[in-house]
Amino acid sequence: MVDLVTQYEKIKSEVDAATQGVFGSAQFINGPEVKHFQKELEEYLDVKHVIPCANGTDALQVALMALGLKPGDEVITSDFTFAATVEVIGLLQLTPVLVDVDQDTFNISIDAIQKAITPKTKAIIPVHLFGQPSNMEAIMEIAEANNITIVEDTAQAIGAKYTFSNGETKSAGAIGHIGTTSFFPSKNLGCFGDGGAIFTNDDDLAEKMRSIVNHGMGVRYYYDRLGVNSRLDSVQAAVLRIKLGHLDEYIAARQKAAAYYTNHFKDIEGVETPYIAPNVSHVFHQYTLKIEGLDQFACQEFMKSKGIPAMIYYPMPLHTQKAYGPEQFKHEDFAITNKLCKTVISLPMHTELDQEQLAYICTNLTEFLNRS
């Protein structure tokens, strides 16, 4: 699904020099590379504060910890997403309120959010799924009207843009009260291990989150609050600094590959190519088709037999998962998610796809569809 080897080969001299510099300095934790990366990402996102951390799941957990929520407080989020978004809610003894998604964008449904709000609702986590920002203007209006905090999950959408009805454009992750992201190697901006970051324009929240990621310390050995050990190491920061400089070209490469796929599949009956909202830039962390009547696992096996990975994101809705108490949800409330989990297939999507590879992928998927 990704080609990190070829990507590395293209930036090898830059990355090797940067990481050797860290090895030579031996400043592996909170060294200069971390501080430089923090500043450069703040500039890229046009956000006041970036707090690097150990991974994207920690980013979500630290964000919620900083809000001072109490056990039983409700957090609304999408049913159609990776588990990390929901598991941190449960780990903090908060109540996850899963809601359905929009059938076109796969992002959290505005109508579903409005129906789910109760006096216990304290936060909403919109997930910018597959690289497309959620409807943030509507979400921020809901937040303001109900005094709810918005924590954006931008793990799949770093570099994406959202344009408001007044013409103002902001980066995904820099719109809500807090934004979070993951630098897992397969992400659009990925390091060579685990990594993550939290964003905010709120000085008070930034101070709390910087403390939380470092054991709750403000001044060394003085603990102001409960914290965790969640730091981005200097080697990963050095890699991320190099790759951040290439992020826009990486996004362009993904968008070019997506356009090829869409041009090939757009006129095939029963196949629905990704919808892109008119006021966003889609950075295509995944390229996901909806195909009526698709036997997903047979398709996956066929593509595998041709040497092509194809993934099912996601095969089971979160509201049906044993870990999240399926008895508290009504299956019929998730009609769109239920259908998506049976009809989606994601094709290889990364920065190194060339026209020959794209043609081979498209030809073989079309062959499978013609057989079905």
N, C-alpha and C positions, 0 to 999 in steps of 0.2 A: 504493500500500500504506500510505502515511502522508500526513497532511495537516498539514504543518508551517506552512503559511501561515496557516491558520485558528487553529492553536494559538498562533502568534506574535501574531496580532491581539488575542487575548484577554489577553495579558500584555505588550502592547507598551509601555505606559507604564512598567511596572516594569523591563523589560529595557532600554529606551532610557535611562532614568535611570541604571541601574547601569553600562551600557557608557560612557555619556558621562562618568561619574565616573572611569572608568579612563583615558579619553582625556585628561581634564583633569589627572590626576595624572602621566600619562606613565610610570607604573610598570607596564610591560607584562610583565615577566618576574619571577616570584616576588614580586609585589606583595601588598599587604594582602588583596586579594580571594581570592588563592590560599590564603592562610593561614586566612582566615575560612571558606572553603568546606571546607577540610580539617577544621577543627574541627567544623563543622556536620554533615559526613558521618560523622565519628567518632561523634557523638552519635546520629545517625539509625540507624546500624548497630549501635550499642553495641559498638564495637571500639576498642581502645586506640590504634592507629596507622593513619592513612590517608596514603599517599604518592602525591600526584598525579603523573601522567606524561602523555606526549604522545598516547598512543592505547592501545587495548586489547591490540594485539599486543605492543607494548613492555612492557606490564604483565606479560604472560606470560613474556616473555624475561627481564626483570629479576628476576622471581620465581625462575626457574630458575638464573639467574646467581648469585643470593645463596646458593643451596644448595651451591655449590662442587662440583658434579658433574663427573665426568671423562668424556672421550670414551669411548663404548661403554656407559656406564651406561644402564639401561633406564627409560623413562617410559611408563606405561600410560595410554591415553586412549581415547576413544570413536571408532569408525569413522564414526559418523553425526553429523557436525558440520561447521562451517565450517573452512576450511583453516588459519586462523591458529593454532589449537590445536596442530596437528601441525608446522607449518613452523618454529616456534621451537625445537622439539626437534631437528630436523635442522640448523638453523642453528648450534646450539651443539655439533654433532657428538655428540649423544646418540642413543640408539636408540629410535625410536618403536615402541611395541608397541600396535597397534590391536586393539581387542576389540569384540565385538558389543554390542547394546543390548537393553534391556527392550522387549518388544513393546507394552506399555501406555503407559509414560511416555516412550519414546524415549531415556531416559537410560541411562548405562553399566550393563551387566549385572553384578550382584554375582557370579554364578557365573562369568562370563567373566573377571572380575578375578582371582578365586581361582585359576583354571586357568592364568593367564598369569604369575603371580608366579614369579620365579627369584631366585637369589642376587644377580643384577645389578640387580634392581628397586630403584630409589631413590626414585621419586615416582609418584604417580597424579594425573592431572588429570581430575576429574569435571566434565563440562559440564552446567550446568543448562539444558537445551535448551528453547527456546520459552517460557521463563518459569517452569518447574516445577523445584524443587530435586531433585537426585538423592537416593538413599537414603543420606544422610550418616551415619546411625547405624551402619549396616553397614560403610560405607567407613572410618569412623574406627576401628572395632573391628579391621578388617583391618590398618590402618596401625599401630596399637599393637602388634598381635601380630607384625608383621613388620618393625618399625622403618622404616616408609616415610613419607615426607613427602607431605602432601596439599595440592595447589594447586588451589583451586576456580576454574573459569572461569564467572564470573557475568555475562558480557557481556549475556546475554539475560534475566537474572533479578534485577536490582537491585530491592530492596523486597520480594522474596518471603521467606516465613518457613518454617522447618522446626521441627516439634515432636518432641522425643525421647520415648521410651517412659516416661520419668520425669516427663513434663509440661513439661520445660524447652523454651522456644522461643528460637530464634536466627535472625538474619538470614542468608540465603544470602550466602556470601562471608565470613562471620565465624565459620565452624565449623571449617574446616581450618586447617592451619598458616599458610597464606597464601591470600588471596582476590584475585581480579583482576576488573576490569570495563572496559568500553568506554563512552565517551560519544559515540560516533558519532551524528550527528543523528537517525537513525531509532530509536535505542534508547529504552527507556522513560524513562530520564533521559539526554537527549541535549543536546549543546551545539550551537553554530553553526559547527562545524568538526570537527577531530579532538581527542580527549581520552581519557584513561583514568585509572585509579587502582589502587593495590595496597593491600590491607588485611592487618593482622596484629596479634596480641596479644603477639608475641614481640619484646622490646626489642632483642635482638641482630640479628634479621633486619631489623627496621625500620631500624636504624642502617646496615646494609649496603645496603639498597635505596635509602635516601635518598642515600647516597653514589654508588651506581651510576647513578642517573638524572641525576646532575650530574657526569659525567666521572670518577667515582671519587673525588671530593674529599670530605674531611671539613672541615678548615680550608681556606679559599680558597688555591688554588695549591699545596696539599699533597695529593698523590694517593696514597691508601691502597690502591687496587685498580683493576683495569681497569673502566672505566665506559662509559656512552653519554651522548648528549645527548638527554634525553627529559623535557621539562618542559611542564606545562600552563600556557598563557599566561593572563594576568590577565583578558583580555576573556572568554575561555571560562569561567573560574572565576566571573566576575560573572554570566554567563548561567545557569550551573549552580546558583548560589546561589538565584536566583529560581525556577528550575524544581524544585529540591529541595523548596522550600516547597509546591509543587503536586503532588509525586510521588504522595502517597496518593490525591488526587482523580483523577489520571491513571490510577492502577491501578484504582480503582473504575470508571472509565469503560470501561476495557478489559474488566474482568470483566462489566460489564453487557452490552456488545456480545457477548462470548463466550456469555453465557447466552441471548441472543436466537438466535444461530446454533445453539446446541445444542438449544434448544427446537424449532427448525424442522426440523433434520436427524435428530433422535434416533430417529425411527420410520421412516425411509426405509431400505428393504432394501438391504443392501450398503454402507451408509455408517456409518462408525464415528467418533463424535465424540470429542474429546479426553478421555482419562481423567485424573482428578485424584486423586492419592493422598490418603487421609483425614487425613494428618498434615502437609499442606503448604498454603500459599496459593499459587495459580498466578497469575502477574501477566500472562500472555498477551502476551508480546512478539510471538508469532505465534499465529494460530488455524489449526490444521492438521487436516484431515480425512484419514482413510484410506478409500479407496473401492475395493472389489474390482472388478477388470476395467476400471479407469479408463484411458482413453487420455489421459494427462496433457497432452500437447502439444496435442491437439485441444481439450481442455477449456480450456486456457489461451488458445488462439486464439479460441474461441467467446466466452469472457468478455471478451477484449480487444475483440472486435467490438461488444460491448454497452457499451464504455467502462469495463469493470471490470478492474483488474489482478488477476491471480492468479499465485502464484509456486510453483515446485517447489523446496522445501528438503528434500533435496538430490538432484539428478538422478543423481549417480554416487557410489558409496561411495569413501571416501578410499583404501581398500586397493587399488582398481583404478586409481588415478591415477598417471600416469607419474612424477611428481615424488617419489613416496614409495616407489618400489621395489616394485611389485606382485608381483614374482617371490618375495618373501620371505613372502607371505601365502597361505593356502589359502582359496580362494573359498568353500568349503563351511563354513568357520568363521564365516561372517557371514550366516547364513540370514535373520535378522530384518532386518538392514540392507539386504540385497539386495532383500527384498520391499518394505520401506518406500520405497526409492528408485523403485519402480515404481507405488506406490499412493497417495502423498501429494499433496495440493494445499492451499496456504495461501491464505486469503481476506484481504481488506483488514482490518487490525486497527490501530486507533489511537484516540486520545482524542476525536476529533471526529466519529465516526460517529453519525448520528442514525437514528431509526426508519425514516424514508423510504428512506435509503440502504441500511440493513440489509435491508429488505424487498425492494428492487430486486435486491440481490446474491443473496439467497436464492431469489427467484423465477426468476432467470436460470440459476443453477446447477441448480436443480430441473428446469428446462426441458431443459437439456443432458442430465441424467441420464435423463430420461424418453425422450429421443430415442435414447440409446445402447443 
